[in-house]
């Protein structure tokens, strides 16, 4: 893989980023102790070697002449894996809590844009010899499904059998985009048209902002509608997957419906616990949907759409909350991921590169007008995974927070449990651990309902 144009949605994520609003995904993976006679110091070297062997992780972004406003992935000829993979020793008294605290600090920092946009941290210091790995991947590099495919290359079971990110995408332009005279004239006309479209996009976003700016504070809980501080806090929760399926079998729908209802109930419980009044209208969740086909190459670009879901936070009855979520998701699925207000990602495919470059500063604030919280489910391989012989115990996904928002919820089922990663604005939601605890309490409540 030498060069590859950024897909439209990748380009959008690349330009949406700012210093205070980094656009990277993350995952915090906890591993058990190494086998007897295992060398802890060798884990860092193992991570570095496996990461360096993934072609996609050797790519950086550079601007191109054509298409105007576009960018391309290109191999970093000076790639040094030591600039991306580091070790941090933590105090061992409460290793899990320290790892989550550090994850929040590290998620605040944007990845360096002049390098391949990813970072990996080996976290050591647990008294029992267990350790953790924190991974950050820029959203332009990976959506949730592709992050799993790329990141899986570090695990023992997959590193030995497969290579990720090495397939060249179809219809990739030649490595050199130096245009001839005819193409220069065509590019000039294209640029004028693109500027017009970019202005139209920006005007639409600004118009929508003025139209709905007065509705934000009454629509969402104040913590979710708070101004961004650029700080991050991370909290985690673990839910028993069999209990989720028990509720599903009792009530119908899907396990994801149950989890979305758990999030809605937990938000209500959390707001009540902090003494905050319920919002005048229920908050809206953006629920990403992968459009990636099974077997598609990891290097084929972000492939996402989304559903919009009203979370019934103001509804006091948990059974009614669950039924409301199930009906709303059934309607979303009947419409399909390419229709409805939630299919915002699909619009990126219709915009020229220049629109992303110039419209991003305006569009970055539009997320607050469209939804209040991101809730995503990222599937993991079903087989047991390990690193250097140390078993993977838990893996908590972490999603980016859009400008003007304060919370993102990501969930991944693995080994009979659902691992929930909560990323919050550190000043708007300093009590994120209370929300994490409320998730378990809400699942207890749904399970106790029995025949709801």
C-alpha angles and dihedrals in degrees: 000000000000106000136357131171115244110253114243095259092045088053091050092053090047093055096039091067124101133172092265095039110048116188103214132125121221145192131197111205122190119204131192123239119296118260118272112296090015115150112231091197089060093062093075091052090047091052092048094049094048094045091049089052092060105090094207091060091059092061127099132185124255133172119254134204094233133071090034109247092014132127136201141211110243132177112263102234090196095047112160114182089199089072090060107036118060140161125231122187114215132198106268101217094093104004097175093052092046091049091052091047092051091045088059092052093047093046089058092064120080116230114252108270097206090063133053098295104244141088135194127196128194108210115202138169104088111145093230094053095254118135142189137224123211116200126192121190124176111243089237087062097046146008116206096276094045091046088058091049094048096041093047088071090079094060120096095235095052104031090063095053112027144040121215130209096009099113116098114234119244121260092019110168120240115279092251116060097182103143129222122229094271092051091048091059091046091048091052091054090045091051092054090050092046092052089054092050092045090053090049091052092048092047091051092052093047091047092051090048093056092043096054105022091102092054099058102083094048094045101053135038109269092244091057093045095047121128113263118258098187091239124119137207124186128203131173138208135186122212126189108248095206090057089051089053091047090059090045093052090049098047106025127232122083137309088250090057088055092049092049090051089049089055091049092049092044091053090052092047091046094050091049091049093053092048094246118146117243115258121263088241132022118267120248124235126207107219110194118221122199116231090187114125119227110269095019112145118266090234097058097102134251110320108188144140127166147213124228113224128185106222108219095226094146092055109099097198114081093204091054090047091055093046090049092052092047093051093047093049091047089055091048092051092047090055092045131227094281096062134061134043092294093065091086093131090062089063090064089067090060097051126088120242093253090057090059092048097049100026097051096082089055097038092051090077095047095081090073089058094050105042141358106214137016117230116181136172116211115191120218131200111283095222122090112266134204142178119217088344093305110124120239106244103175138001120193116193119213126203129201122257118234121229112280094020131101110198142047123180121200126180133191126182113217134158095354096312137088112232113206123198117195119195116187141172101265096224099039094046108025090153096059090136089065090056090049090053091048090062092065092044091053093051088051089054094049092048092049090056088073105180099026 
